[in-house]
Amino acid sequence: MRTCSLLMERLMANVLTTRNCTADQCDLSDGIGTDLGTQQLTLLSALLDPTTRTVLRSLQPKENARYLEVGAGNGSIAEMMAAGFGGSVLAVDKDVTNLVASPGVDVVHHDVLNGVPIGPFDLIHARLVLAHLPARRRVFAQLVEQLAPGGWLVIADVGVAAELLVAPEESDRAIWRRYTHAAYQRFRPEVDCDYGWADRAEVEMFGAGLADVAAQHLVPLARGGGPWTSYHLNLSLQNEDGLLATGLRREDLDRYRTMLTDPEFRARFFSLTYTTGRKPTA
Ligand SMILES: C[S@@+](CC[C@H](N)C(=O)[O-])C[C@H]1O[C@@H](n2cnc3c(N)ncnc32)[C@H](O)[C@@H]1O
């Protein structure tokens, strides 16, 4: 735990002193390939991999299973599947800057909007990818097609749960509202982000004929200076130009970032829904 918090402190220091990218599309990770993009993936791994490991392990993947990791990011899940569960992993991403092959993991530079890799796969995992894709339902249907009989599909995506719980100063409440408004405009559904998708994935899995469908919904509590606020600080830096372009004032953005580092600050930013389902064997 201490190692984790030291890592977060170091990342926090880096996040606060680095800014070198902007984003023009609805991909919160458009900075991937930059320092901030790499930090974002490192934070995601530290924050979410333990939950993802628990979810994947609960599916009791068979020995020598064939895995597909979609939008693999820095490859931490692909590595976990190969090293932790055994089997072979095909890890695909449209940006492989942070993705290196490791024992049991093949890396392919690929945009799934051009079609998904051919299976059959015993387990397909996509975390924080489909909600940001314009053609998410088409990609979803293709992923279902590539499942082996009995194979699992695991989708994890974010929904919006923005709520400021403790403001360091009363005036911060208005700044939080203005920042949140700007962030919604920046990532509004019309530019392809769908923050309702995470909670609909369960219905989509039933509709696709998957069996044993289950979903769990987590809402992390973020504290000032903690790992989740580091993550949101990182997003505010990656998307600075887009946020300012919505009319958000520079002084509000600066105060928002300071607020995120205040140890008194507490908020919920978004929810995470993990949805699992398997292809019937007959
Ligand atoms: C927010 S990151 C999540 C990374 C990783 N799944 C995780 O949870 O740590 C989204 C990832 O999906 C990748 N991605 C986005 N659109 C993609 C596409 N159309 N085809 C393949 N990869 C894509 C991005 O390059 C990025 O690595």
The ligand as an ORCA input file, in Angstrom:
! r2SCAN-3c Opt
* xyz 0 1
  C      -8.672      5.190    -21.600
  S      -7.497      4.174    -22.399
  C      -7.736      2.654    -21.520
  C      -6.550      1.743    -21.622
  C      -6.741      0.378    -20.961
  N      -7.844     -0.350    -21.556
  C      -6.984      0.536    -19.478
  O      -8.120      0.436    -19.031
  O      -5.994      0.802    -18.760
  C      -8.270      3.791    -23.948
  C      -7.379      2.937    -24.835
  O      -8.137      2.506    -25.953
  C      -7.371      2.727    -27.133
  N      -8.302      2.909    -28.235
  C      -9.188      3.920    -28.396
  N      -9.866      3.771    -29.543
  C      -9.397      2.619    -30.117
  C      -9.690      1.947    -31.333
  N     -10.609      2.439    -32.170
  N      -9.033      0.801    -31.618
  C      -8.098      0.318    -30.749
  N      -7.758      0.936    -29.614
  C      -8.405      2.071    -29.275
  C      -6.557      3.961    -26.813
  O      -5.435      4.101    -27.665
  C      -6.187      3.705    -25.366
  O      -5.014      2.935    -25.237
*
